[in-house]
Amino acid sequence: MEVEHVPGRYERRPAVRSRQLATGTLACPTCDAPVLPDPGGNSPADLIACGYCRRIGPVRDFLSLAEPTRPTRVAVRLRLAVPA
């Protein structure tokens, strides 16, 4: 089967590799209430809010890598875009 090339139209999808670096907990730094991440994931600079005390801040402020991890466990991943 031959693939037809349509001039001027293409889709570029860079390959993405990820590696888990750590397991942590997302909890409010003010009241220590668990905070749920977005279903698609968050980057450290994304804003997140506490549902209990309404504190708003970047995800990195809510992330704790200390042991023991508490109920809102998250996987900390590093994603590298691989050039095509």
C-alpha distances in whole Angstrom, upper triangle without the diagonal:
4,7,10,13,16,19,22,20,19,20,22,23,25,25,29,31,34,37,40,43,46,47,49,51,50,54,56,58,61,61,59,57,54,51,47,45,42,39,36,39,41,42,46,46,45,48,49,52,54,55,58,60,58,57,54,53,50,48,50,53,53,51,53,52,55,56,56,53,54,52,50,48,45,43,43,40,39,35,34,31,29,28,25
4,6,10,13,16,19,17,17,18,20,21,24,25,28,30,34,37,40,43,46,47,49,51,50,54,56,58,61,61,59,57,54,51,48,44,42,39,36,39,41,41,45,45,44,47,48,52,54,55,58,60,57,57,54,52,49,48,49,53,52,51,53,52,55,56,56,53,54,53,50,48,45,43,43,39,38,35,33,30,28,27,23
4,6,10,13,15,14,13,15,17,18,21,22,25,28,31,35,38,41,43,44,46,48,47,51,53,55,58,58,56,54,51,48,45,41,38,36,33,36,38,38,41,42,41,44,45,48,51,51,55,57,54,53,50,49,46,45,46,50,49,48,50,49,53,54,54,51,52,50,47,46,42,40,40,37,35,32,30,27,25,24,20
4,6,10,13,11,12,14,17,19,22,23,27,30,33,36,39,42,45,46,48,49,49,52,54,56,58,59,57,55,52,49,46,42,39,37,34,37,38,39,42,42,41,44,46,49,51,52,56,57,54,54,50,49,46,45,47,50,50,49,51,51,54,55,56,53,53,52,49,47,44,42,42,38,37,33,32,28,27,25,21
4,6,9,8,9,12,14,17,20,22,25,28,32,35,38,41,44,45,47,48,47,51,52,54,57,57,56,54,51,48,45,41,38,36,33,35,37,37,40,40,39,42,44,47,50,51,54,56,53,52,49,47,44,43,45,48,48,47,50,49,53,54,55,52,53,51,48,46,43,41,40,37,35,31,30,26,25,22,19
4,6,6,8,11,14,17,20,23,26,29,32,36,39,42,44,45,47,48,47,50,51,53,56,57,55,53,50,47,44,41,37,36,33,35,36,36,40,39,38,41,43,46,49,50,53,54,51,51,47,46,43,43,44,48,48,47,50,49,53,55,55,52,53,51,48,46,43,41,40,37,36,32,30,27,25,23,20
4,6,8,12,14,18,20,23,27,30,33,37,40,42,45,46,48,49,47,51,52,53,56,57,56,54,51,48,45,41,38,37,34,36,37,36,39,39,38,41,43,46,49,50,54,55,51,51,47,46,43,43,44,48,48,47,50,50,54,55,56,53,54,52,49,47,44,42,41,38,36,32,30,26,25,23,20
4,7,10,13,16,19,22,25,28,31,35,38,40,43,44,45,46,45,48,49,50,53,54,53,51,49,45,42,39,36,35,31,33,34,33,37,36,35,38,40,43,46,47,51,52,48,48,44,43,40,40,41,45,45,44,47,47,51,53,54,51,51,50,47,45,42,40,39,36,34,30,28,24,24,21,19
4,7,10,13,16,19,22,26,29,33,35,38,40,41,42,44,42,45,46,48,50,51,50,49,46,42,39,36,33,31,28,30,31,31,34,34,33,35,37,41,44,45,48,49,46,45,42,40,38,37,39,42,42,42,45,45,49,50,51,48,48,47,43,42,39,37,36,33,31,28,26,22,22,20,17
4,7,10,13,16,19,22,25,29,32,34,37,38,39,41,39,43,44,46,48,49,48,46,43,40,37,33,30,29,26,28,29,28,32,31,31,33,35,39,42,43,46,47,44,43,40,38,36,35,37,40,40,39,42,42,46,47,48,45,45,44,41,39,36,34,33,30,28,24,23,19,18,16,14
4,6,10,13,15,19,22,26,28,31,33,34,36,37,36,39,40,42,45,46,44,43,40,36,33,30,27,25,22,24,25,25,28,28,27,30,32,35,38,39,43,44,41,40,37,35,32,32,33,37,36,35,38,38,42,43,44,41,42,40,37,36,32,30,29,26,25,21,20,16,16,14,12
4,6,10,12,16,19,23,26,28,31,32,33,35,34,37,38,40,43,44,42,41,38,35,32,28,26,24,21,22,23,23,26,26,25,29,31,34,37,38,42,43,40,39,35,33,30,30,31,34,34,33,36,36,39,41,42,39,40,39,35,34,30,28,27,23,22,18,16,12,12,11,8
4,6,9,13,15,19,22,24,27,28,30,32,31,34,36,37,40,41,39,38,35,32,29,26,23,22,18,19,20,20,24,24,23,27,28,32,35,36,39,40,38,37,33,31,28,27,28,32,32,30,33,32,36,38,38,35,36,35,32,30,27,24,23,20,18,15,13,10,10,10,8
4,6,10,13,17,20,22,25,26,28,30,29,33,35,36,39,40,38,37,34,31,29,25,23,22,18,19,19,19,22,22,22,26,28,31,34,36,39,40,37,36,33,30,27,26,26,30,30,28,31,30,34,35,36,34,35,34,31,29,25,23,21,18,16,12,10,6,6,6,6
4,7,10,14,17,19,22,24,26,28,28,32,34,35,38,40,37,36,33,30,28,24,22,21,17,18,19,18,21,23,23,26,28,31,34,35,39,40,37,36,33,31,27,25,26,30,29,27,29,28,32,33,34,31,33,32,29,27,23,20,19,16,14,10,9,6,5,7,7
4,7,10,13,16,19,20,22,25,25,28,30,32,35,36,33,33,30,27,25,21,20,18,15,15,16,15,18,20,20,23,25,28,31,32,35,36,34,33,30,27,24,22,22,26,26,24,26,25,28,29,30,28,29,29,26,23,20,17,16,12,10,7,6,5,6,9,10
4,7,10,13,16,18,20,23,24,27,30,31,34,35,32,32,29,27,24,21,20,19,16,15,16,15,18,20,21,24,25,29,31,32,35,36,34,33,30,28,24,22,22,25,25,22,24,22,26,27,28,26,28,27,25,22,18,15,14,10,8,6,5,6,7,11,12
4,7,9,12,14,17,19,20,24,26,27,31,32,29,29,25,23,21,18,18,17,14,13,14,13,15,18,19,22,23,26,28,30,32,33,32,30,28,25,22,19,19,22,22,19,20,19,22,23,24,22,24,24,21,18,15,11,10,6,5,4,6,9,10,14,16
4,6,9,12,15,18,19,23,26,26,30,31,28,28,24,23,21,19,19,18,16,14,15,14,16,19,20,23,23,26,28,30,32,33,32,30,28,25,22,19,18,22,21,18,19,16,19,20,21,19,22,22,20,17,14,10,9,5,5,7,9,12,13,17,19
4,6,8,11,14,16,20,23,23,27,28,24,24,21,20,19,16,18,17,16,13,14,14,15,18,19,22,21,24,25,27,29,30,29,28,26,24,20,17,16,19,18,15,15,13,16,17,18,16,18,19,17,13,10,7,6,4,6,9,12,15,17,20,23
4,7,10,13,15,19,21,22,25,26,23,24,21,20,20,17,19,19,18,15,15,14,14,17,19,21,21,24,25,27,29,30,29,27,25,22,19,16,15,18,17,13,13,11,14,15,16,15,18,19,17,13,11,8,6,5,7,10,13,16,18,22,24
4,6,10,13,16,19,19,23,23,20,21,18,18,17,16,18,18,18,15,15,14,14,18,19,21,20,22,22,25,26,27,27,25,24,21,18,15,14,16,15,11,10,7,10,11,12,11,14,15,14,10,9,6,5,7,10,13,16,20,22,25,28
4,7,10,13,17,17,21,21,17,18,15,15,15,14,16,17,17,14,14,15,14,18,18,20,18,20,20,22,23,25,25,23,22,20,18,14,13,15,13,10,9,7,9,9,10,8,10,12,10,7,6,5,6,9,12,15,19,22,24,28,30
4,7,10,13,14,17,17,14,14,12,12,12,12,15,16,17,14,13,14,13,16,17,17,16,17,17,19,20,21,21,20,19,17,15,12,11,12,10,7,6,4,7,8,9,6,8,10,8,6,5,6,7,11,14,17,20,23,26,30,32
4,6,10,11,14,14,10,11,8,9,10,10,14,15,17,14,13,14,13,16,16,16,14,15,14,16,16,18,18,17,17,15,14,11,11,11,8,6,5,6,8,9,9,6,6,7,5,5,6,9,10,13,16,19,23,26,29,32,34
4,7,9,12,12,9,9,6,5,7,8,11,14,15,12,11,13,11,14,13,13,10,11,10,12,13,15,15,13,13,12,11,8,9,9,5,5,6,9,11,13,12,9,8,9,6,7,7,10,11,14,17,19,23,25,29,32,34
4,6,9,8,5,5,4,5,8,10,14,16,18,15,14,15,14,16,15,13,10,10,8,10,11,11,12,11,12,12,12,10,10,9,5,7,7,11,12,13,13,10,9,9,7,9,11,14,14,18,20,23,26,29,32,35,38
4,5,6,5,5,6,7,10,12,15,18,20,17,15,16,14,15,15,12,10,8,6,9,9,8,9,8,9,9,11,10,11,8,5,8,10,13,14,16,16,14,12,13,11,13,14,17,17,20,23,25,28,31,34,37,39
4,6,6,8,10,10,14,15,18,21,23,19,17,17,15,16,16,14,12,11,9,12,12,10,11,9,10,10,11,11,10,7,6,9,9,13,13,16,16,14,14,15,14,15,16,19,18,21,23,26,29,31,35,38,40
4,6,8,11,12,15,17,20,23,25,22,20,20,18,18,18,15,13,11,9,12,10,8,10,8,10,11,13,13,14,10,9,12,13,16,16,19,19,17,16,17,16,18,19,22,22,25,27,29,32,35,38,41,44
4,6,9,11,14,17,20,23,25,23,21,22,20,21,20,17,14,12,9,10,8,7,10,9,12,13,16,15,16,13,11,13,14,17,17,18,18,16,14,15,14,17,19,22,22,26,28,30,34,36,40,42,45
4,6,9,12,15,18,21,23,20,19,20,18,20,19,17,14,12,9,11,9,10,12,11,13,14,15,14,14,12,9,11,11,14,13,15,14,12,10,12,11,14,15,19,19,23,25,28,31,34,37,40,43
4,6,10,13,16,19,21,19,18,20,19,20,19,16,13,11,7,8,7,8,11,11,13,14,16,14,15,13,10,12,12,16,16,17,15,13,10,10,9,13,15,18,19,23,26,28,31,34,37,40,42
4,7,10,13,15,18,16,15,18,17,18,17,15,12,11,8,9,9,11,12,12,13,14,15,12,14,13,9,10,11,14,14,15,14,11,8,8,6,9,11,15,16,20,23,25,28,31,34,37,39
4,7,10,12,15,13,12,15,14,15,13,12,8,8,6,7,9,11,11,11,11,12,12,10,12,12,8,9,12,14,16,17,17,13,11,10,7,10,10,14,15,18,21,22,26,28,31,34,36
4,7,9,11,10,10,14,14,16,13,12,9,9,9,9,12,14,13,13,13,14,13,11,13,14,10,11,13,16,18,19,18,14,12,10,7,9,9,13,14,17,19,21,24,26,29,32,34
4,6,8,6,7,10,11,13,10,10,8,10,11,12,15,16,15,15,13,13,12,9,12,13,10,10,13,15,18,19,19,15,14,13,9,10,8,11,12,14,16,17,21,22,26,28,30
4,5,5,6,10,12,13,10,11,9,11,13,13,17,18,16,16,14,14,13,11,14,16,13,14,17,19,21,23,23,19,18,16,12,13,11,13,14,14,17,17,20,21,24,27,28
4,6,8,12,15,16,13,14,13,15,16,16,20,22,20,20,18,18,16,14,17,19,16,16,19,20,23,24,23,20,19,16,13,13,11,13,14,14,17,17,20,21,24,26,27
4,7,10,13,15,12,14,13,16,18,19,22,24,22,21,19,18,16,14,16,19,17,17,20,20,24,25,25,21,21,19,15,15,12,12,13,13,14,13,17,17,20,23,24
4,7,10,12,10,12,11,14,16,18,21,22,20,19,17,16,13,10,13,16,14,13,16,17,20,22,22,18,18,17,13,13,9,10,10,10,12,12,15,16,20,22,24
4,7,8,6,9,9,12,15,17,20,20,18,17,14,13,10,7,10,13,12,11,14,16,19,21,22,18,19,18,14,14,10,11,10,10,12,12,15,16,20,22,24
4,6,5,9,10,14,17,19,22,22,20,18,15,12,9,7,8,12,12,11,14,15,19,21,22,19,20,20,16,15,12,12,10,10,10,10,13,15,18,21,23
4,6,8,10,13,16,19,21,21,19,16,13,10,6,5,5,8,9,9,12,13,17,20,21,18,19,20,16,15,13,12,10,11,11,12,15,17,21,23,26
4,6,9,13,16,19,21,20,18,15,12,9,5,6,7,9,11,11,15,17,20,23,24,21,22,22,19,19,16,16,14,14,14,15,17,18,22,24,27
4,7,10,13,16,19,18,16,14,10,8,5,6,8,10,11,12,16,18,21,24,25,21,21,21,18,18,15,16,14,15,15,16,18,19,23,25,27
4,7,10,13,16,15,12,10,7,5,4,6,9,10,10,12,16,18,21,24,25,22,21,21,17,18,16,18,16,18,19,19,22,23,27,28,31
4,7,10,12,12,10,8,6,6,6,6,9,9,8,11,14,17,20,22,22,19,18,18,14,16,14,16,16,18,19,20,23,25,28,31,33
4,6,9,9,6,6,4,7,9,9,12,11,9,12,15,19,21,23,23,20,18,17,14,17,16,19,19,21,23,24,27,28,32,34,36
4,5,6,5,5,7,9,11,11,13,11,9,12,15,18,19,21,21,18,16,15,13,16,16,19,19,22,24,26,29,31,35,37,39
4,6,6,8,10,12,15,14,17,15,13,15,18,21,22,23,23,20,17,16,14,17,18,21,22,24,27,28,32,33,37,39,41
4,6,8,11,14,16,16,18,16,13,16,18,21,22,23,22,20,17,16,15,18,19,23,24,27,29,31,34,36,40,42,44
4,6,9,12,15,16,18,15,13,16,18,22,22,24,23,21,19,18,17,20,21,24,25,28,30,32,35,37,40,43,45
4,6,10,13,14,16,14,13,16,18,22,23,25,25,22,20,20,17,20,21,24,24,26,28,30,33,34,38,40,42
4,7,10,11,13,11,10,14,16,20,21,23,23,21,19,20,17,20,20,22,22,25,26,28,31,32,36,38,41
4,7,9,12,10,9,13,16,20,21,24,24,22,20,20,18,19,19,21,20,23,24,25,28,29,33,35,37
4,7,8,7,8,11,14,17,19,22,23,21,20,20,17,19,17,19,18,20,21,22,25,27,30,32,35
4,5,6,7,9,13,15,18,21,22,20,20,20,17,17,15,17,15,17,17,19,21,23,27,29,31
4,5,5,6,10,13,15,18,19,16,16,17,13,14,12,13,11,14,15,16,19,21,25,28,30
4,5,5,8,10,13,17,18,16,16,18,15,14,12,13,11,13,14,16,19,21,25,27,30
4,6,8,11,13,17,18,16,16,17,15,15,14,16,14,17,18,20,23,25,29,31,34
4,7,10,12,15,15,13,13,14,11,12,11,14,13,16,18,20,23,26,29,32,35
4,7,9,12,13,11,11,13,10,10,9,11,9,13,15,18,21,24,27,30,33
4,6,9,10,8,10,12,10,10,10,11,10,14,16,20,23,26,29,32,35
4,7,9,7,10,13,12,10,10,10,9,13,15,18,21,25,27,31,34
4,6,7,10,13,13,11,12,13,13,16,18,22,25,28,31,34,37
3,5,8,12,13,11,13,14,14,18,20,24,27,30,33,36,39
4,6,10,11,10,13,14,15,19,22,25,28,32,34,38,40
4,7,8,6,9,11,13,16,19,22,26,29,32,35,37
4,6,6,10,13,15,18,22,24,28,31,34,37,39
4,6,9,13,15,18,22,24,28,31,33,37,39
4,7,10,13,16,19,21,25,28,31,34,36
4,7,10,13,16,19,22,25,28,31,33
4,6,9,13,15,19,21,24,28,30
4,6,10,12,16,19,21,25,27
4,7,10,13,16,19,23,25
4,6,10,13,15,19,21
4,7,10,13,16,19
4,7,9,13,15
4,6,9,12
4,6,9
4,6
4
